[in-house]
Amino acid sequence: MLVQAWGRVQPAGWKLKIVGPDEAGHRSEVEAEICKAGLHSAVEFTGELAGAAKTAAYNDADLFVLPSYTENFGIAAAEALAAGLPVITTKGTPWSDLESHRCGWWVDIGVEPLAAALREATSRSDEIRIEMGRRGRALVEQKYRWPKIAADMLSVYKWVLGKAQKPACVQLK
């Protein structure tokens, strides 16, 4: 999906870096899509990164994209936000906060919605993307730091034990 979307947008001066392990031989499928789209010079594989190399990759990036059909959280999106990057992800992830905090794009699953978000993101100025990244970092600070998570967990335990009202972090369907 990402390679097809990138092929439709082909933003001048941008390079797509695909980071992560080759799970179940999926890389060969992605490489075939790259060949088919004629994007050899526009795409680079880095493989799986950890530690300082992973931090450097986030620091060198201008945008983070997680095109997913399904994620229960998407830790890589949280890491990218914490690194100050605007994020594009699909509605297969639970990241609606990207829109409400104006730090990224949360789009329908598919090549066209992803291409539209890529087109918009890559046409924005560096200053606008940097400001989006600041808002993303603030979102992570507000919702995903350990003290906040611990306080939410404690409120859930109190609720389960009948000692408190249902906390806001519990969403019943």
Contact map, one row per residue, 1 for C-alpha under 8 A:
11111000000000000000000000000000000000000000000000000000000000000010000000000000000000000000000000000000000001100100000000000000000000000000000000000000000000000000000000000
11111100000000000000000000000000000000000000000000000000000000000010000000000000000000000000000000000000000000100100000000000000000000000000000000000000000000000000000000000
11111110000000000000000000000100110010000000000000000000000000000000000000000000000000000000000000000000000000000000000000000000000000000000000000000000000000000000000000000
11111111000000000000000000000000100010000000000000000000000000000000000000000000000000000000000000000000000000100000000000000000000000000000000000000000000000000000000000000
11111111100000000000000000000000000000000000000000000000000000000000000000000000000000000000000000000000000000110110010000000000000000000000000000000000000000000000000000000
01111111111000010000000000000000000000000000000000000000000000000000000000000000000000000000000000000000000000000010010000000000000000000000000000000000000000000000000000000
00111111110000000000000000000000000010100000000000000000000000000000000000000000000000000000000000000000000000000000000000000000000000000000000000000000000000000000000000000
00011111110000000000000000000000000000000000000000000000000000000000000000000000000000000000000000000000000000000010000000000000000000000000000000000000000000000000000000000
00001111111000000000000000000000000000000000000000000000000000000000000000000000000000000000000000000000000000000010011000000000000000000000000000000000000000000000000000000
00000111111101000000000000000000000000000000000000000000000000000000000000000000000000000000000000000000000000000000000000000000000000000000000000000000000000000000000000000
00000100111111000000000000000000000000000000000000000000000000000000000000000000000000000000000000000000000000000000001001100000000000000000000000000000000000000000000000000
00000000011111000000000000000000000000000000000000000000000000000000000000000000000000000000000000000000000000000000000000000000000000000000000000000000000000000000000000000
00000000001111100000000000000000000000000000000000000000000000000000000000000000000000000000000000000000000000000000000000000000000000000000000000000000000000000000000000000
00000000011111110000000000000000000000000100000000000000000000000000000000000000000000000000000000000000000000000000000001000000000000000000000000000000000000000000000000000
00000000000011111000000000000000000000000111000000000000000000000000000000000000000000000000000000000000000000000000000000000000000000000000000000000000000000000000000000000
00000100000001111100000000000000000000000111000000000000000000000000000000000000000000000000000000000000000000000000000000000000000000000000000000000000000000000000000000000
00000000000000111110000000000000000000000011110000000000000000000000000000000000000000000000000000000000000000000000000000000000000000000000000000000000000000000000000000000
00000000000000011111000000000000000000000011111000000000000000000000000000000000000000000000000000000000000000000000000000000000000000000000000000000000000000000000000000000
00000000000000001111100000000000000000000000111110000000000000000000000000000000000000000000000000000000000000000000000000000000000000000000000000000000000000000000000000000
00000000000000000111110000000000000000000000011110000000000000000000000000000000000000000000000000000000000000000000000000000000000000000000000000000000000000000000000000000
00000000000000000011111000000000000000000000001100000000000000000000000000000000000000000000000000000000000000000000000000000000000000000000000000000000000000000000000000000
00000000000000000001111111100000000000000000001000000000000000000000000000000000000000000000000000000000000000000000000000000000000000000000000000000000000000000000000000000
00000000000000000000111111100000000000000000000000000000000000000000000000000000000000000000000000000000000000000000000000000000000000000000000000000000000000000000000000000
00000000000000000000011111000000000000000000000000000000000000000000000000000000000000000000000000000000000000000000000000000000000000000000000000000000000000000000000000000
00000000000000000000011111111000000000000000000000000000000000000000000000000000000000000000000000000000000000000000000000000000000000000000000000000000000000000000000000000
00000000000000000000011111111100000000000000000000000000000000000000000000000000000000000000000000000000000000000000000000000000000000000000000000000000000000000000000000000
00000000000000000000011011111110000000000000000000000000000000000000000000000000000000000000000000000000000000000000000000000000000000000000000000000000000000000000000000000
00000000000000000000000011111111000000000000000000000000000000000000000000000000000000000000000000000000000000000000000000000000000000000000000000000000000000000000000000000
00000000000000000000000011111111100000000000000000000000000000000000000000000000000000000000000000000000000000000000000000000000000000000000000000000000000000000000000000000
00100000000000000000000001111111110000000000000000000000000000000000000000000000000000000000000000000000000000000000000000000000000000000000000000000000000000000000000000000
00000000000000000000000000111111111000000000000000000000000000000000000000000000000000000000000000000000000000000000000000000000000000000000000000000000000000000000000000000
00000000000000000000000000011111111100000000000000000000000000000000000000000000000000000000000000000000000000000000000000000000000000000000000000000000000000000000000000000
00110000000000000000000000001111111110000000000000000000000000000000000000000000000000000000000000000000000000000000000000000000000000000000000000000000000000000000000000000
00100000000000000000000000000111111111110010000000000000000000000000000000000000000000000000000000000000000000000000000000000000000000000000000000000000000000000000000000000
00000000000000000000000000000011111111110000000000000000000000000000000000000000000000000000000000000000000000000000000000000000000000000000000000000000000000000000000000000
00000000000000000000000000000001111111100000000000000000000000000000000000000000000000000000000000000000000000000000000000000000000000000000000000000000000000000000000000000
00110010000000000000000000000000111111100000000000000000000000000000000000000000000000000000000000000000000000000000000000000000000000000000000000000000000000000000000000000
00000000000000000000000000000000011111110000000000000000000000000000000000000000000000000000000000000000000000000000000000000000000000000000000000000000000000000000000000000
00000010000000000000000000000000011111111110000000000000000000000000000000000000000000000000000000000000000000000000000000000000000000000000000000000000000000000000000000000
00000000000000000000000000000000011001111111000000000000000000000000000000000000000000000000000000000000000000000000000000000000000000000000000000000000000000000000000000000
00000000000000000000000000000000000000111111000000000000000000000000000000000000000000000000000000000000000000000000000000000000000000000000000000000000000000000000000000000
00000000000001110000000000000000000000111111000000000000000000000000000000000000000000000000000000000000000000000000000000000000000000000000000000000000000000000000000000000
00000000000000111100000000000000010000111111100000000000000000000000000000000000000000000000000000000000000000000000000000000000000000000000000000000000000000000000000000000
00000000000000111100000000000000000000011111110000000000000000000000000000000000000000000000000000000000000000000000000000000000000000000000000000000000000000000000000000000
00000000000000001110000000000000000000000011111000000000000000000000000000000000000000000000000000000000000000000000000000000000000000000000000000000000000000000000000000000
00000000000000001111000000000000000000000001111110000000000000000000000000000000000000000000000000000000000000000000000000000000000000000000000000000000000000000000000000000
00000000000000000111110000000000000000000000111110000000000000000000000000000000000000000000000000000000000000000000000000000000000000000000000000000000000000000000000000000
00000000000000000011100000000000000000000000011111000000000000000000000000000000000000000000000000000000000000000000000000000000000000000000000000000000000000000000000000000
00000000000000000011000000000000000000000000011111101100000000000000000000000000000000000000000000000000000000000000000000000000000000000000000000000000000000000000000000000
00000000000000000000000000000000000000000000000111111110000000000000000000000000000000000000000000000000000000000000000000000000000000000000000000000000000000000000000000000
00000000000000000000000000000000000000000000000011111110000000000000000000000000000000000000000000000000000000000000000000000000000000000000000000000000000000000000000000000
00000000000000000000000000000000000000000000000001111111000000000000000000000000000000000000000000000000000000000000000000000000000000000000000000000000000000000000000000000
00000000000000000000000000000000000000000000000011111111100000000000000000000000000000000000000000000000000000000000000000000000000000000000000000000000000000000000000000000
00000000000000000000000000000000000000000000000011111111110000000000000000000000000000000000000000000000000000000000000000000000000000000000000000000000000000000000000000000
00000000000000000000000000000000000000000000000001111111111000000000000000000000000000000000000000000000000000000000000000000000000000000000000000000000000000000000000000000
00000000000000000000000000000000000000000000000000011111111100000000000000000000000000000000000000000000000000000000000000000000000000000000000000000000000000000000000000000
00000000000000000000000000000000000000000000000000001111111110000000000000000000000000000000000000000000000000000000000000000000000000000000000000000000000000000000000000000
00000000000000000000000000000000000000000000000000000111111110000000000000000001001010000000000000000000000000000000000000000000000000000000000000000000000000000000000000000
00000000000000000000000000000000000000000000000000000011111110000000000000000000001000000000000000000000000000000000000000000000000000000000000000000000000000000000000000000
00000000000000000000000000000000000000000000000000000001111111000000000000000000000000000000000000000000000000000000000000000000000000000000000000000000000000000000000000000
00000000000000000000000000000000000000000000000000000000111111110000000000000000000010000000000000000000000000000000000000000000000000000000000000000000000000000000000000000
00000000000000000000000000000000000000000000000000000000000111110000000000000000000011000000000000000000000000000000000000000100100000000000000000000000000000000000000000000
00000000000000000000000000000000000000000000000000000000000011111000000000000000000011110000000000000000000000000000000010000000100000000000000000000000000000000000000000000
00000000000000000000000000000000000000000000000000000000000011111100000000001001000011110000000000000000000000000000000000000000000000000000000000000000000000000000000000000
00000000000000000000000000000000000000000000000000000000000000111110000000001000000000111000000000000000000000000000000000000000000000000000000000000000000000000000000000000
00000000000000000000000000000000000000000000000000000000000000011111000000011000000000111100000000000000000000000000000000000000000000000000000000000000000000000000000000000
11000000000000000000000000000000000000000000000000000000000000001111100000000000000000011100000000000000000010000100000000000000000000000000000000000000000000000000000000000
00000000000000000000000000000000000000000000000000000000000000000111111000000000000000001111100000000000000010000000000000000000000000000000000000000000000000000000000000000
00000000000000000000000000000000000000000000000000000000000000000011111000000000000000000111100000000000000010000000000000000000000000000000000000000000000000000000000000000
00000000000000000000000000000000000000000000000000000000000000000001111100000000000000000001100000000000000000000000000000000000000000000000000000000000000000000000000000000
00000000000000000000000000000000000000000000000000000000000000000001111111000000000000000001110000000000000000000000000000000000000000000000000000000000000000000000000000000
00000000000000000000000000000000000000000000000000000000000000000000011111000000000000000000110000000000000000000000000000000000000000000000000000000000000000000000000000000
00000000000000000000000000000000000000000000000000000000000000000000001111100000000000000000111000000000000000000000000000000000000000000000000000000000000000000000000000000
00000000000000000000000000000000000000000000000000000000000000000000001111111100000000000000110000000000000000000000000000000000000000000000000000000000000000000000000000000
00000000000000000000000000000000000000000000000000000000000000000000000011111110000000000000000000000000000000000000000000000000000000000000000000000000000000000000000000000
00000000000000000000000000000000000000000000000000000000000000000100000001111111000000000000000000000000000000000000000000000000000000000000000000000000000000000000000000000
00000000000000000000000000000000000000000000000000000000000000011100000001111111100000101000000000000000000000000000000000000000000000000000000000000000000000000000000000000
00000000000000000000000000000000000000000000000000000000000000000000000001111111110000000000000000000000000000000000000000000000000000000001000000000000000000000000000000000
00000000000000000000000000000000000000000000000000000000000000000000000000111111111000000000000000000000000000000000000000000000000000000000000000000000000000000000000000000
00000000000000000000000000000000000000000000000000000000010000010000000000011111111111100000000000000000000000000000000000000000000000000000000000000000000000000000000000000
00000000000000000000000000000000000000000000000000000000000000000000000000001111111111100000000000000000000000000000000000000000000010011011000000000000000000000000000000000
00000000000000000000000000000000000000000000000000000000000000000000000000000111111110000000000000000000000000000000000000000000000000011101100000000000000000000000000000000
00000000000000000000000000000000000000000000000000000000011000000000000000000011111110000000000000000000000000000000000000000000000010001000000000000000000000000000000000000
00000000000000000000000000000000000000000000000000000000000000000000000000000001111111000000000000000000000000000000000000000000010111111000000000000000000000000000000000000
00000000000000000000000000000000000000000000000000000000010011110000000000000001111111100000000000000000000000000000000000000000110111011000000000000000000000000000000000000
00000000000000000000000000000000000000000000000000000000000001110000000000000001100111110000000000000011000000000000000000000000110110010000000000000000000000000000000000000
00000000000000000000000000000000000000000000000000000000000000111100000000001001100011111000000001000011100000000000000000000000000000000000000000000000000000000000000000000
00000000000000000000000000000000000000000000000000000000000000111110000000000000000001111100000000000001111000000100110000000000000000000000000000000000000000000000000000000
00000000000000000000000000000000000000000000000000000000000000001111000000001000000000111110101000000000111000000000000000000000000000000000000000000000000000000000000000000
00000000000000000000000000000000000000000000000000000000000000000111100000000000000000011111100000000000011110000100000000000000000000000000000000000000000000000000000000000
00000000000000000000000000000000000000000000000000000000000000000001100000000000000000001111111100000000011110000000000000000000000000000000000000000000000000000000000000000
00000000000000000000000000000000000000000000000000000000000000000001111000000000000000000111110000000000000110000000000000000000000000000000000000000000000000000000000000000
00000000000000000000000000000000000000000000000000000000000000000001111111000000000000001111111000000000000000000000000000000000000000000000000000000000000000000000000000000
00000000000000000000000000000000000000000000000000000000000000000000001111000000000000000011111100000000000000000000000000000000000000000000000000000000000000000000000000000
00000000000000000000000000000000000000000000000000000000000000000000000010000000000000001010111111000000010000000000000000000000000000000000000000000000000000000000000000000
00000000000000000000000000000000000000000000000000000000000000000000000000000000000000000010011111110000010000000000000000000000000000000000000000000000000000000000000000000
00000000000000000000000000000000000000000000000000000000000000000000000000000000000000000000001111111100000000000000000000000000000000000000000000000000000000000000000000000
00000000000000000000000000000000000000000000000000000000000000000000000000000000000000100000001111111111110000000000000000000000000000010000000000000000000000000000000000000
00000000000000000000000000000000000000000000000000000000000000000000000000000000000000000000000111111111110000000000000000000000000000000000000000000000000000000000000000000
00000000000000000000000000000000000000000000000000000000000000000000000000000000000000000000000111111100000000000000000000000000000000000000000000000000000000000000000000000
00000000000000000000000000000000000000000000000000000000000000000000000000000000000000000000000011111110000000000000000000000000000000110010000000000000000000000000000000000
00000000000000000000000000000000000000000000000000000000000000000000000000000000000000000000000011111111000000000000000000000000000100110000000000000000000000000000000000000
00000000000000000000000000000000000000000000000000000000000000000000000000000000000001100000000001101111100000000000000000000000000111110000000000000000000000000000000000000
00000000000000000000000000000000000000000000000000000000000000000000000000000000000001110000000001100111110000000000000000000000000100010000000000000000000000000000000000000
00000000000000000000000000000000000000000000000000000000000000000000000000000000000000111000000001100011111000000000100000000000000000000000000000000000000000000000000000000
00000000000000000000000000000000000000000000000000000000000000000000000000000000000000011110001101100001111100000000000000000000000000000000000000000000000000000000000000000
00000000000000000000000000000000000000000000000000000000000000000000000000000000000000011110000000000000111110001100100000000000000000000000000000000000000000000000000000000
00000000000000000000000000000000000000000000000000000000000000000000000000000000000000000111000000000000011111001100000000000000000000000000000000000000000000000000000000000
00000000000000000000000000000000000000000000000000000000000000000011100000000000000000000111000000000000001111101100000000000000000000000000000000000000000000000000000000000
10000000000000000000000000000000000000000000000000000000000000000000000000000000000000000000000000000000000111111100000000000000000000000000000000000000000000000000000000000
11011000000000000000000000000000000000000000000000000000000000000000000000000000000000000000000000000000000011111110000000000000000000000000000000000000000000000000000000000
00001000000000000000000000000000000000000000000000000000000000000000000000000000000000000000000000000000000001111111000000000000000000000000000000000000000000000000000000000
00000000000000000000000000000000000000000000000000000000000000000000000000000000000000000000000000000000001111111111100000000000000000000000000000000000000000000000000000000
11001000000000000000000000000000000000000000000000000000000000000010000000000000000000010100000000000000001111111111110000000000000000000000000000000000000000000000000000000
00001101100000000000000000000000000000000000000000000000000000000000000000000000000000000000000000000000000000111111111000000000000000000000000000000000000000000000000000000
00000000000000000000000000000000000000000000000000000000000000000000000000000000000000000000000000000000000000011111111100000000000000000000000000000000000000000000000000000
00000000000000000000000000000000000000000000000000000000000000000000000000000000000000010000000000000000101000001111111110000000000000000000000000000000000000000000000000000
00001100100000000000000000000000000000000000000000000000000000000000000000000000000000010000000000000000000000000111111111000000000000000000000000000000000000000000000000000
00000000101000000000000000000000000000000000000000000000000000000000000000000000000000000000000000000000000000000011111111100000000000000000000000000000000000000000000000000
00000000000000000000000000000000000000000000000000000000000000000000000000000000000000000000000000000000000000000001111111110000000000000000000000000000000000000000000000000
00000000000000000000000000000000000000000000000000000000000000100000000000000000000000000000000000000000000000000000111111110000100000000000000000000000000000000000000000000
00000000001001000000000000000000000000000000000000000000000000000000000000000000000000000000000000000000000000000000011111111000000000000000000000000000000000000000000000000
00000000001000000000000000000000000000000000000000000000000000000000000000000000000000000000000000000000000000000000001111111000000000000000000000000000000000000000000000000
00000000000000000000000000000000000000000000000000000000000000000000000000000000000000000000000000000000000000000000000111111101100000000000000000000000000000000000000000000
00000000000000000000000000000000000000000000000000000000000000000000000000000000000000000000000000000000000000000000000001111111100000000000000000000000000000000000000000000
00000000000000000000000000000000000000000000000000000000000001000000000000000000000000000000000000000000000000000000000000011111110000000000000000000000000000000000000000000
00000000000000000000000000000000000000000000000000000000000000000000000000000000000000000000000000000000000000000000000000001111111000000000000000000000000000000000000000000
00000000000000000000000000000000000000000000000000000000000000000000000000000000000000000000000000000000000000000000000000011111111100000000000000000000000000000000000000000
00000000000000000000000000000000000000000000000000000000000001100000000000000000000011000000000000000000000000000000000010011111111110000000000000000000000000000000000000000
00000000000000000000000000000000000000000000000000000000000000000000000000000000000111000000000000000000000000000000000000000111111111000000000000000000000000000000000000000
00000000000000000000000000000000000000000000000000000000000000000000000000000000000000000000000000000000000000000000000000000011111111100000000000000000000000000000000000000
00000000000000000000000000000000000000000000000000000000000000000000000000000000000111000000000000000111000000000000000000000001111111110000000000000000000000000000000000000
00000000000000000000000000000000000000000000000000000000000000000000000000000000101111000000000000000010000000000000000000000000111111111000000000000000000000000000000000000
00000000000000000000000000000000000000000000000000000000000000000000000000000000000110000000000000000010000000000000000000000000011111111100000000000000000000000000000000000
00000000000000000000000000000000000000000000000000000000000000000000000000000000000100000000000000001110000000000000000000000000001111111110000000000000000000000000000000000
00000000000000000000000000000000000000000000000000000000000000000000000000000000110111000000000001001111000000000000000000000000000111111111000000000000000000000000000000000
00000000000000000000000000000000000000000000000000000000000000000000000000000000111110000000000000000000000000000000000000000000000011111111100000000000000000000000000000000
00000000000000000000000000000000000000000000000000000000000000000000000000000000010000000000000000000000000000000000000000000000000001111111110000000000000000000000000000000
00000000000000000000000000000000000000000000000000000000000000000000000000000000100000000000000000001000000000000000000000000000000000111111111100000000000000000000000000000
00000000000000000000000000000000000000000000000000000000000000000000000000000100110000000000000000000000000000000000000000000000000000011111111110000000000000000000000000000
00000000000000000000000000000000000000000000000000000000000000000000000000000000010000000000000000000000000000000000000000000000000000001111111110000000000000000000000000000
00000000000000000000000000000000000000000000000000000000000000000000000000000000000000000000000000000000000000000000000000000000000000000111111110010000000000000000000000000
00000000000000000000000000000000000000000000000000000000000000000000000000000000000000000000000000000000000000000000000000000000000000000011111110011000000000000000000000000
00000000000000000000000000000000000000000000000000000000000000000000000000000000000000000000000000000000000000000000000000000000000000000011111111011000000000000000000000000
00000000000000000000000000000000000000000000000000000000000000000000000000000000000000000000000000000000000000000000000000000000000000000001111111111000000000000000000000000
00000000000000000000000000000000000000000000000000000000000000000000000000000000000000000000000000000000000000000000000000000000000000000000000111111100000000000000000000000
00000000000000000000000000000000000000000000000000000000000000000000000000000000000000000000000000000000000000000000000000000000000000000000000011111110000000000000000000000
00000000000000000000000000000000000000000000000000000000000000000000000000000000000000000000000000000000000000000000000000000000000000000000011111111111000000000000000000000
00000000000000000000000000000000000000000000000000000000000000000000000000000000000000000000000000000000000000000000000000000000000000000000001111111111100000000000000000000
00000000000000000000000000000000000000000000000000000000000000000000000000000000000000000000000000000000000000000000000000000000000000000000000001111111110000000000000000000
00000000000000000000000000000000000000000000000000000000000000000000000000000000000000000000000000000000000000000000000000000000000000000000000000111111111000000000000000000
00000000000000000000000000000000000000000000000000000000000000000000000000000000000000000000000000000000000000000000000000000000000000000000000000011111111100000000001010000
00000000000000000000000000000000000000000000000000000000000000000000000000000000000000000000000000000000000000000000000000000000000000000000000000001111111110000000000000000
00000000000000000000000000000000000000000000000000000000000000000000000000000000000000000000000000000000000000000000000000000000000000000000000000000111111111000000000000000
00000000000000000000000000000000000000000000000000000000000000000000000000000000000000000000000000000000000000000000000000000000000000000000000000000011111111100001001000000
00000000000000000000000000000000000000000000000000000000000000000000000000000000000000000000000000000000000000000000000000000000000000000000000000000001111111110000011001000
00000000000000000000000000000000000000000000000000000000000000000000000000000000000000000000000000000000000000000000000000000000000000000000000000000000111111111000000000000
00000000000000000000000000000000000000000000000000000000000000000000000000000000000000000000000000000000000000000000000000000000000000000000000000000000011111111111000000000
00000000000000000000000000000000000000000000000000000000000000000000000000000000000000000000000000000000000000000000000000000000000000000000000000000000001111111111111000000
00000000000000000000000000000000000000000000000000000000000000000000000000000000000000000000000000000000000000000000000000000000000000000000000000000000000111111110000000000
00000000000000000000000000000000000000000000000000000000000000000000000000000000000000000000000000000000000000000000000000000000000000000000000000000000000011111111000000000
00000000000000000000000000000000000000000000000000000000000000000000000000000000000000000000000000000000000000000000000000000000000000000000000000000000000001111111100000000
00000000000000000000000000000000000000000000000000000000000000000000000000000000000000000000000000000000000000000000000000000000000000000000000000000000000001111111100000000
00000000000000000000000000000000000000000000000000000000000000000000000000000000000000000000000000000000000000000000000000000000000000000000000000000000001001101111111000000
00000000000000000000000000000000000000000000000000000000000000000000000000000000000000000000000000000000000000000000000000000000000000000000000000000000000000100111111000000
00000000000000000000000000000000000000000000000000000000000000000000000000000000000000000000000000000000000000000000000000000000000000000000000000000000000100100001111101000
00000000000000000000000000000000000000000000000000000000000000000000000000000000000000000000000000000000000000000000000000000000000000000000000000000001001100100001111111000
00000000000000000000000000000000000000000000000000000000000000000000000000000000000000000000000000000000000000000000000000000000000000000000000000000000000000000000011111100
00000000000000000000000000000000000000000000000000000000000000000000000000000000000000000000000000000000000000000000000000000000000000000000000000000001000000000000001111100
00000000000000000000000000000000000000000000000000000000000000000000000000000000000000000000000000000000000000000000000000000000000000000000000000000000000100000000011111110
00000000000000000000000000000000000000000000000000000000000000000000000000000000000000000000000000000000000000000000000000000000000000000000000000000000000000000000000111111
00000000000000000000000000000000000000000000000000000000000000000000000000000000000000000000000000000000000000000000000000000000000000000000000000000000000000000000000001111
00000000000000000000000000000000000000000000000000000000000000000000000000000000000000000000000000000000000000000000000000000000000000000000000000000000000000000000000000111
